[in-house]
Amino acid sequence: MPRNTQNNVRDEGGVSLRNENTTNEGGNKKETLKKGPWTTQEDAILMEYVKKYGEGNWNSVHKNTGLARCGKSCRLRWANHLRPNLKKGAFSADEEKLMIELHAKLGNKWARMASQVL
């Protein structure tokens, strides 16, 4: 079955793109999805989508906005960079004390600990 191996296509900014003509072993064409760093325009599109539709169903972002990113990429971008209540930076003394107490109580259950810190 034909398979195009030229996957390393780059746009004018040098950002890697999947080649539109790429096919998988079944001969089906893959969608063109952008890889690499996010632009401020893409961030704005994703933030507007979440404001309008809420979090969840990340695979529909591409379909509803035309954003050339996969659902997983959109979910991770939102969760790790764009979420309004996201705290970045060092822990306060109180937060550090709470984390030590929770670790003593729960062990390495970091997701459960994080849900109690928020």
Contacts in CASP RR format, 6 or more apart in sequence:
PFRMAT RR
TARGET T0000
AUTHOR 0000-0000-0000
METHOD contacts of the structure
MODEL  1
MPRNTQNNVRDEGGVSLRNENTTNEGGNKKETLKKGPWTTQEDAILMEYV
KKYGEGNWNSVHKNTGLARCGKSCRLRWANHLRPNLKKGAFSADEEKLMI
ELHAKLGNKWARMASQVL
1 23 0 8 1.000
1 25 0 8 1.000
1 26 0 8 1.000
1 27 0 8 1.000
2 23 0 8 1.000
2 27 0 8 1.000
3 23 0 8 1.000
3 24 0 8 1.000
3 25 0 8 1.000
3 27 0 8 1.000
4 19 0 8 1.000
4 21 0 8 1.000
4 22 0 8 1.000
4 23 0 8 1.000
6 19 0 8 1.000
6 21 0 8 1.000
6 22 0 8 1.000
7 18 0 8 1.000
7 19 0 8 1.000
7 22 0 8 1.000
8 16 0 8 1.000
9 16 0 8 1.000
9 17 0 8 1.000
9 18 0 8 1.000
9 19 0 8 1.000
10 16 0 8 1.000
10 17 0 8 1.000
11 17 0 8 1.000
11 34 0 8 1.000
15 34 0 8 1.000
15 35 0 8 1.000
15 36 0 8 1.000
15 37 0 8 1.000
16 34 0 8 1.000
16 35 0 8 1.000
16 36 0 8 1.000
17 32 0 8 1.000
17 33 0 8 1.000
17 34 0 8 1.000
17 35 0 8 1.000
17 68 0 8 1.000
18 30 0 8 1.000
18 31 0 8 1.000
18 32 0 8 1.000
18 33 0 8 1.000
18 35 0 8 1.000
19 32 0 8 1.000
20 29 0 8 1.000
20 32 0 8 1.000
21 29 0 8 1.000
22 29 0 8 1.000
22 30 0 8 1.000
23 29 0 8 1.000
23 30 0 8 1.000
24 30 0 8 1.000
31 62 0 8 1.000
32 68 0 8 1.000
33 62 0 8 1.000
33 68 0 8 1.000
33 69 0 8 1.000
33 70 0 8 1.000
33 73 0 8 1.000
34 42 0 8 1.000
34 68 0 8 1.000
34 69 0 8 1.000
38 69 0 8 1.000
38 77 0 8 1.000
38 81 0 8 1.000
42 67 0 8 1.000
42 69 0 8 1.000
43 77 0 8 1.000
43 81 0 8 1.000
43 82 0 8 1.000
45 65 0 8 1.000
45 66 0 8 1.000
45 67 0 8 1.000
46 61 0 8 1.000
46 65 0 8 1.000
46 67 0 8 1.000
46 69 0 8 1.000
46 74 0 8 1.000
46 77 0 8 1.000
46 78 0 8 1.000
46 82 0 8 1.000
47 82 0 8 1.000
48 65 0 8 1.000
49 61 0 8 1.000
49 64 0 8 1.000
49 65 0 8 1.000
49 67 0 8 1.000
50 78 0 8 1.000
50 82 0 8 1.000
53 60 0 8 1.000
53 64 0 8 1.000
55 78 0 8 1.000
56 75 0 8 1.000
58 71 0 8 1.000
58 72 0 8 1.000
58 74 0 8 1.000
58 75 0 8 1.000
58 78 0 8 1.000
59 70 0 8 1.000
59 71 0 8 1.000
61 67 0 8 1.000
61 69 0 8 1.000
61 71 0 8 1.000
61 74 0 8 1.000
62 68 0 8 1.000
62 69 0 8 1.000
62 70 0 8 1.000
62 71 0 8 1.000
62 74 0 8 1.000
67 74 0 8 1.000
69 77 0 8 1.000
79 86 0 8 1.000
80 86 0 8 1.000
85 118 0 8 1.000
91 99 0 8 1.000
95 117 0 8 1.000
98 116 0 8 1.000
98 117 0 8 1.000
99 113 0 8 1.000
99 117 0 8 1.000
102 113 0 8 1.000
102 116 0 8 1.000
102 117 0 8 1.000
103 113 0 8 1.000
106 112 0 8 1.000
106 113 0 8 1.000
END
